[in-house]
Amino acid sequence: MKTQEAFCVRCGSADTRVTRLNQTSAEGTCPRCDKPFHATPCQECGGFRIDGSFGVPGMRYERLPETVKCWDCGHRNPLRDPGPE
């Protein structure tokens, strides 16, 4: 894990309030989405700075991708289920 921050699983925002972070998961809330999230780490480096499943802050994907990018190492991870909208 390179940083102590986690991007929102839904929108990819870095503006999150992380309440629990360890090697296997991160939990917190995203003020932008106003919803809680549960993130899994990058399969390559273990970081939590990964694109959101619904896009990046300010826009949404028209068609969901199969993978999302880790901003720590660049690895493409399988799309994560962001949970209920």
C-alpha positions as MATLAB code, in Angstrom:
seq = 'MKTQEAFCVRCGSADTRVTRLNQTSAEGTCPRCDKPFHATPCQECGGFRIDGSFGVPGMRYERLPETVKCWDCGHRNPLRDPGPE';
ca = [
       0.000    0.000    0.000;
       1.685    3.196   -1.161;
      -0.688    5.739    0.374;
      -3.131    5.959    3.238;
      -5.956    7.199    0.998;
      -8.704    5.396   -0.870;
     -10.576    6.630   -3.927;
     -14.376    6.256   -3.961;
     -15.418    2.951   -5.521;
     -18.363    4.638   -7.280;
     -17.025    7.883   -8.748;
     -13.270    7.687   -8.234;
     -13.142   10.825   -6.068;
     -10.060   11.242   -3.877;
     -12.130   13.402   -1.512;
     -13.129   10.544    0.806;
     -13.397   10.083    4.540;
     -11.687    6.764    5.245;
     -12.836    5.213    8.522;
     -10.957    1.902    8.286;
      -7.965    0.956    6.139;
      -5.844   -2.203    6.227;
      -4.102   -4.491    3.738;
      -7.328   -6.213    2.611;
      -9.965   -3.456    2.493;
     -10.847    0.187    3.013;
     -14.126    1.573    4.278;
     -15.395    5.110    4.421;
     -17.770    7.643    2.923;
     -17.618    9.851   -0.148;
     -18.960   13.406    0.262;
     -19.406   13.655   -3.538;
     -21.663   10.566   -3.693;
     -22.918   10.948   -0.111;
     -22.715    7.166    0.292;
     -20.537    4.713    2.211;
     -18.063    2.546    0.293;
     -16.070   -0.645    0.785;
     -12.968   -0.819   -1.422;
     -10.720   -3.740   -2.261;
      -7.025   -3.167   -3.005;
      -5.237   -3.252   -6.352;
      -4.317   -6.807   -7.294;
      -0.808   -5.694   -8.247;
       0.406   -3.192   -5.611;
      -2.242   -3.274   -2.868;
      -3.098    0.434   -3.192;
      -6.597    1.882   -2.966;
      -6.218    4.758   -5.459;
      -8.289    3.068   -8.183;
     -10.720    4.571  -10.713;
     -14.381    4.436   -9.724;
     -16.730    1.919  -11.284;
     -19.071    4.652  -12.551;
     -16.360    6.962  -13.901;
     -14.190    9.761  -12.625;
     -15.419   12.757  -10.616;
     -17.636   14.966  -12.756;
     -18.505   12.428  -15.461;
     -19.843    8.918  -15.905;
     -19.008    6.143  -18.333;
     -21.535    5.652  -21.136;
     -20.587    1.980  -21.193;
     -18.963    0.379  -18.163;
     -15.396   -0.787  -18.778;
     -14.217   -4.276  -17.888;
     -11.260   -2.936  -15.912;
     -10.365    0.138  -13.856;
      -6.908    1.711  -13.476;
      -4.828    1.840  -10.302;
      -3.238    5.293  -10.015;
      -0.369    3.951   -7.896;
       1.014    1.354  -10.311;
      -1.119    1.571  -13.487;
      -2.398   -2.010  -13.228;
      -5.819   -2.651  -14.766;
      -8.070   -4.311  -12.139;
     -11.425   -5.987  -12.849;
     -14.375   -3.607  -12.475;
     -15.568   -3.511   -8.864;
     -19.188   -3.678   -7.754;
     -19.867   -0.300   -6.146;
     -22.938   -1.574   -4.310;
     -26.433   -0.045   -4.284;
     -26.687    3.352   -5.982;
];
